[in-house]
């Protein structure tokens, strides 16, 4: 099967106009930020275990790290 002429051209590539930064994740700190430790109750989904307690504290956005534990399903 022969390629049609329009398929013989090279795929277009784009060059990023800015400087290259080898650091893939940049972290910033804020004096208004808080560190909160929550203990998740067994049998409760992550959403309910994280979002509801944070909402009661007036927090509407956050990042999380889960240390340890076992999950029956994800």
VEXMARKE-761627 format. One record per residue: residue number from 1; x, y, z of N, C-alpha, C in turn. Coordinates in steps of 0.2 Angstrom, whole numbers, plus 5000, padded with zeros to 4 digits. Atoms other than C-alpha are relative to their C-alpha. Last residue first. Layout:
<recs>
(NUM; (X; Y; Z); (X; Y; Z); (X; Y; Z))
...
</recs>
This chain:
<recs>
(74; (4998; 4993; 5002); (4952; 5014; 5224); (4996; 5002; 4993))
(73; (5001; 4999; 5008); (4946; 4999; 5233); (5003; 5007; 4999))
(72; (5004; 5006; 5003); (4950; 4990; 5250); (4998; 5001; 4993))
(71; (5006; 4998; 5003); (4964; 5003; 5254); (4996; 4994; 4997))
(70; (5002; 5005; 5005); (4977; 5001; 5266); (4994; 5002; 4997))
(69; (5007; 5002; 5000); (4987; 5014; 5276); (4998; 4995; 4995))
(68; (5002; 5006; 4998); (5003; 5023; 5274); (4993; 4999; 5000))
(67; (4995; 5005; 4997); (5006; 5041; 5272); (4997; 4994; 5003))
(66; (5003; 5005; 4996); (4994; 5051; 5260); (5006; 4995; 5002))
(65; (4995; 5006; 5000); (5000; 5067; 5254); (4997; 4995; 5005))
(64; (5000; 5005; 4995); (4987; 5081; 5250); (5006; 4995; 4999))
(63; (4997; 5005; 5002); (4985; 5098; 5242); (5001; 4994; 5005))
(62; (4994; 5003; 4996); (4972; 5110; 5247); (5004; 4995; 4995))
(61; (4996; 5003; 5005); (4957; 5121; 5241); (5006; 4998; 5004))
(60; (5004; 5002; 5006); (4941; 5126; 5250); (5005; 4998; 4995))
(59; (4995; 5001; 5005); (4947; 5127; 5268); (4996; 4998; 4994))
(58; (5000; 4994; 5004); (4934; 5135; 5280); (5005; 4999; 4994))
(57; (4995; 4995; 4998); (4938; 5123; 5294); (5001; 5006; 4996))
(56; (5002; 4998; 4994); (4922; 5113; 5291); (5005; 5005; 5003))
(55; (5005; 4995; 5001); (4927; 5112; 5273); (4997; 5003; 5006))
(54; (4997; 4994; 5002); (4943; 5103; 5278); (4995; 5006; 4999))
(53; (4996; 4997; 4994); (4934; 5090; 5288); (5003; 5007; 4998))
(52; (5004; 4998; 4995); (4922; 5087; 5273); (5003; 5003; 5006))
(51; (5003; 4994; 5002); (4935; 5087; 5259); (4995; 5002; 5006))
(50; (4996; 4994; 5000); (4947; 5074; 5267); (4996; 5007; 4999))
(49; (4996; 5000; 4995); (4937; 5059; 5273); (5005; 5006; 5000))
(48; (5004; 4998; 4994); (4922; 5062; 5262); (5005; 5001; 5006))
(47; (5004; 4993; 5001); (4933; 5063; 5246); (4997; 5002; 5007))
(46; (4996; 4995; 5000); (4944; 5048; 5252); (4997; 5007; 5000))
(45; (4996; 4998; 5006); (4930; 5037; 5255); (5004; 5006; 5001))
(44; (5002; 4993; 5003); (4925; 5032; 5272); (5004; 5001; 4994))
(43; (5006; 5001; 5003); (4927; 5013; 5278); (4997; 5007; 4996))
(42; (5001; 5006; 5004); (4941; 5016; 5290); (4993; 5000; 4997))
(41; (5004; 5006; 4997); (4942; 5034; 5296); (4999; 4994; 4996))
(40; (5005; 5002; 5004); (4956; 5045; 5289); (4996; 4994; 5004))
(39; (5000; 5007; 5000); (4967; 5054; 5301); (4994; 4997; 4997))
(38; (5006; 5003; 4999); (4970; 5072; 5296); (5001; 4992; 5001))
(37; (5000; 5007; 5001); (4985; 5082; 5298); (4994; 4997; 5002))
(36; (5006; 5004; 4996); (4984; 5100; 5294); (5001; 4993; 4999))
(35; (4998; 5008; 5000); (4999; 5111; 5288); (4995; 4997; 5005))
(34; (5000; 5004; 4994); (4993; 5129; 5285); (5002; 4993; 4998))
(33; (5001; 5007; 5001); (4996; 5142; 5271); (5000; 4997; 5007))
(32; (5007; 5001; 4998); (4994; 5161; 5275); (4998; 4992; 5000))
(31; (5001; 4999; 4993); (5012; 5163; 5276); (4993; 4999; 5002))
(30; (5004; 4994; 4998); (5014; 5156; 5259); (4999; 5000; 5007))
(29; (5003; 5000; 4993); (5027; 5144; 5252); (4995; 5006; 5001))
(28; (5000; 4994; 4997); (5031; 5140; 5234); (4997; 5000; 5007))
(27; (5004; 4999; 4994); (5036; 5124; 5226); (5000; 5007; 5003))
(26; (4997; 4995; 4996); (5042; 5121; 5208); (4995; 5001; 5006))
(25; (5005; 4998; 4995); (5040; 5104; 5200); (5003; 5006; 5004))
(24; (5006; 5001; 5003); (5049; 5100; 5183); (4994; 5002; 5005))
(23; (5004; 5002; 4994); (5066; 5108; 5187); (4992; 4999; 4998))
(22; (4999; 5007; 4998); (5076; 5107; 5171); (4996; 4998; 5006))
(21; (4999; 5001; 4993); (5070; 5124; 5165); (5000; 4993; 5002))
(20; (5001; 5006; 4997); (5072; 5128; 5147); (5001; 5000; 5007))
(19; (4994; 5004; 4998); (5070; 5146; 5142); (4998; 4993; 5003))
(18; (4996; 4998; 4994); (5055; 5152; 5133); (5006; 4996; 5002))
(17; (4996; 4994; 5001); (5049; 5150; 5115); (5004; 5002; 5006))
(16; (5002; 4995; 4994); (5044; 5132; 5117); (5004; 5006; 4999))
(15; (4995; 4998; 4995); (5048; 5124; 5100); (4998; 5005; 5005))
(14; (5001; 4993; 4997); (5034; 5116; 5090); (5006; 5001; 5005))
(13; (4997; 4999; 4993); (5036; 5101; 5079); (4999; 5007; 5002))
(12; (4998; 4993; 4997); (5026; 5097; 5063); (5002; 5000; 5007))
(11; (5005; 4997; 4995); (5026; 5079; 5057); (5002; 5007; 5002))
(10; (4998; 5001; 4993); (5037; 5076; 5042); (4995; 5003; 5004))
(9; (4997; 4994; 4996); (5029; 5076; 5025); (5001; 4998; 5007))
(8; (4993; 5001; 5000); (5026; 5059; 5016); (5004; 5006; 5004))
(7; (4997; 5003; 4994); (5008; 5059; 5022); (5007; 4999; 5000))
(6; (5001; 4996; 4994); (5002; 5072; 5009); (5003; 4997; 5007))
(5; (4995; 4995; 4999); (5009; 5062; 4995); (5000; 5004; 5006))
(4; (5002; 4994; 5004); (4998; 5047; 4998); (5005; 5005; 5001))
(3; (5002; 4994; 4996); (5007; 5032; 5005); (4998; 5006; 4995))
(2; (4996; 4994; 5000); (5008; 5016; 4995); (4997; 5006; 5004))
(1; (5004; 4994; 5000); (5000; 5000; 5000); (5004; 5006; 5000))
</recs>
